[in-house]
Amino acid sequence: MARAESKISQSTIVDIDRENVWHHLVQHKQFDSTDPMIVVEGHGMRVRDSNGNEFLDATSGGVWTVNVGYGRKSIAKAVHDQLIKMCYFAGSTGSVPGALFAEALIAKMPGLSRVYYSNSGSEANEKAYKFVRQIAHNKYDGKKNKIVYRERDYHGTTITALSSGGQNERKEQYGPYTPGFVEIPHCCEYRCQYDDTTDYGVRAARELESVILREGPDTVGAVVLEPITAGGGAITPPEGYWTTIQEICKKYDILLHIDEVVCGMGRTGKWFGYQHYDIKPDIVTLAKGVASGYAAISCTVTTEDVFNQFKNDVSDSLGYFRDISTFGGCAAGPAAALENLRIIEDEHLLRNAAEMGDYLMDKLHGLYEKHECIGDVRGKGLFAGVELVKDRVSKEPAEETMLMKIVADCQAHGVLIGRTNRSITGYNNTITLSPALIVSRSEIDEIVVALDAALGSVGS
Ligand SMILES: Cc1ncc(COP(=O)(O)O)c(C=O)c1O
């Protein structure tokens, strides 16, 4: 029989975990000599572990997720009430929160008009890839099925999502991959691939055109890009990048799919990352912050034009989107998402993310002046990256072990920060900061003080 949580001590839970759970993205050998961390409680910006240690969380749950902070009773109540009333029915039918959240969401996304529900960012992206492939079959005689992705971007963990991933360390040993995915170079100006950075943004975007011409424009159906690369190094797009990408997509009749799994729902100070760059995507995918981790939900949002390509003669048994996601029908997801969205609006969290993001950026530039090991500071809103180097002139990346020590030092001083890891060999060298959108000035000070001290003791 399963043991009840109230009857077991905190040290026992560590042992039970060690014996039974296979953690994500962790080398378990380390637990021969250390304890796995068990997070037992959270409130606002802070979490507590099973040993009673309290941490200020500058990662929003480790992976940019808990945008509205921990312990939101109103979200728990919305989910509770919905589950009692109607917990689940397959997604071929509708639900009240599903309809209301879709309406509220697309009101924030002019030009887009349909929401397809599933469970995770990977799955939301897979749906988009299936749209592209089916459109290729129906409209282009099977051609135009290739999907272009960018070096350093990440779109998920399933085999096909990994096929569109630009991070070699995530992909190694899991192939063979799904065919039809083609890579373009990254757009990190600090790691400029050319002799100089003149017109870097436009030149980096033109790499898309070169790849389209090399592959043949009649074979390329879509390009999938993060608005700001997250786990691949917090890469903000250079000047001119997005407008050029949009022009190229229009010119060659290629769908623009923006992966907002990290940037969406206010993280960058606007509802969506793409809204900083005056572009009109055909498909947008969302997950993480949609319900801030209070329930599993992801969305693949499209234009009416994309949607209409699946609206056909009812007698055509293959003419519609023949896809299902069992838990995409869970009503808890959109119920949590509706309340999450209300909180972001009523508490003016976009404004807070923008203002606190600027404050954080100023502070990080201050650290740049002080610590030689900082090569570059990047980000937008509450999405920041600090790239560490061995030497500012050569830009040789800092060792990953140094970043591990910095993260551990901050943790020992009560602050959880993130770092890029298992992404690009030799370039797992960016510290990431992504506090919840409710973060205050004094909490940012606390984060920066911890990072400053860690850089001082480990970095120099
Ligand atoms: C940009 C981006 N897209 C997609 C995903 C995959 O989301 P999930 O882990 O929910 O499948 C992630 C996960 O970190 C991500 O960062």
The ligand as a MOL file (V3000), in Angstrom:
LIG
                    3D

  0  0  0     0  0            999 V3000
M  V30 BEGIN CTAB
M  V30 COUNTS 16 16 0 0 0
M  V30 BEGIN ATOM
M  V30 1 C 12.0030 26.5960 -26.2890 0
M  V30 2 C 11.4890 25.2700 -25.8090 0
M  V30 3 N 10.6390 24.5840 -26.5830 0
M  V30 4 C 10.1410 23.3990 -26.2050 0
M  V30 5 C 10.5000 22.8270 -25.0080 0
M  V30 6 C 9.9620 21.4900 -24.6250 0
M  V30 7 O 8.9760 21.6180 -23.6510 0
M  V30 8 P 8.5760 20.3580 -22.7440 0
M  V30 9 O 9.7200 20.0520 -21.8590 0
M  V30 10 O 7.3490 20.8340 -22.0380 0
M  V30 11 O 8.2770 19.2480 -23.6840 0
M  V30 12 C 11.3700 23.5110 -24.1580 0
M  V30 13 C 11.7560 22.9420 -22.8430 0
M  V30 14 O 12.5840 23.4260 -22.1240 0
M  V30 15 C 11.9020 24.7550 -24.5700 0
M  V30 16 O 12.8040 25.4180 -23.8200 0
M  V30 END ATOM
M  V30 BEGIN BOND
M  V30 1 1 1 2
M  V30 2 1 2 3
M  V30 3 2 2 15
M  V30 4 2 3 4
M  V30 5 1 4 5
M  V30 6 1 5 6
M  V30 7 2 5 12
M  V30 8 1 6 7
M  V30 9 1 7 8
M  V30 10 2 8 9
M  V30 11 1 8 10
M  V30 12 1 8 11
M  V30 13 1 12 13
M  V30 14 1 12 15
M  V30 15 2 13 14
M  V30 16 1 15 16
M  V30 END BOND
M  V30 END CTAB
M  END
